[in-house]
Amino acid sequence: MTNDALLSALSHLVSETRNPDTMDIDTLSSLDVVSRLNQQDKLVPLAIEQELPRIAEAVDVITHAFKHGGRLIYLGAGTSGRLGVLDAVECPPTFSVSDDMVVGLIAGGKDAMFKAQEGAEDSRTLGAEELKRIAFSSKDVLVGIAASGRTPYVIGAIDYANRIGAKTVALSCNPNSPIADIAHIAISPIVGPEALTGSTRLKSGTAQKLVLNMLTTASMIRLGKSYQNLMVDVKATNQKLEARATRIVMQATDCGEEEAKTLLEHSHNNAKAAILMHLTGISYQEADKKLRDADGFLRRAIAEE
């Protein structure tokens, strides 16, 4: 795209227009600056609320993929890509899933997480090549993330995913964006102009982060990764998470700390099994089988006892 064409395209994006509420932000005190930023941030959840039906539709598609051996792939450039990687890497310790169940891809590769590689986003072929590199298939779901909705790297990846029969989701912050037009599901929270014109790491980035949190958290809940509102599939990989697992068992069973630790020891640090053992009085082997028979849903396993 020529420079003139790019300037024309940007001029039509909501996220690139000037915000009339912050025209004087460079004259304000520190307190007034952060107050003005906070006022703008308050608009984000309201914008997301309008997109809840599309977010729920995407959750159903992602959950179906997980149940049939598919993966969730996030793909984006710059801030959007970094947010996808962040959500992906938090899934294994939070929900005890494999490292490749949720994958984050960013234009420019790993180096782009720490140092801007913004030029990489201009290639339509690079996104498709990244998907081929990880053996992306029709069983997987692709979530293409771009605040502008016009990033070539993301467009090329969605095009490729569509061609091979995979489900695609577009997450952008501009209405009627190119990625929204080509994806099966379009999630487009319109948060309005940024407090600093074009700095989409602000409201747009916040909106993307909240939506990504919803996609994985809701999908994992639908897979049975929670009991009540406790994340009972937590992987205790450090002292903090070990303490959290102990607390989760205590909260789910009303038992004391020492009993919770004993239950976890006898259940190989499986909080779900520890809770089921306490509530039903069965052994770890029986608890493990009941959980497998209940597709991992602790509530269902308790009810069947």
Secondary structure as UniProt FT lines:
FT   HELIX           3..11
FT   HELIX           14..16
FT   HELIX           20..22
FT   TURN            23..24
FT   HELIX           25..27
FT   HELIX           30..41
FT   HELIX           43..49
FT   TURN            50..51
FT   HELIX           52..67
FT   TURN            68..69
FT   STRAND          72..76
FT   HELIX           78..95
FT   TURN            99..101
FT   STRAND          102..106
FT   TURN            107..108
FT   HELIX           110..113
FT   HELIX           118..122
FT   HELIX           124..133
FT   TURN            134..135
FT   TURN            138..139
FT   STRAND          141..145
FT   HELIX           152..163
FT   TURN            164..165
FT   STRAND          167..171
FT   TURN            175..176
FT   HELIX           178..182
FT   STRAND          185..187
FT   TURN            197..198
FT   TURN            200..202
FT   HELIX           203..222
FT   TURN            223..224
FT   TURN            228..229
FT   TURN            232..233
FT   HELIX           239..253
FT   HELIX           257..266
FT   TURN            267..269
FT   HELIX           271..280
FT   HELIX           284..293
FT   TURN            294..296
FT   HELIX           298..303
//
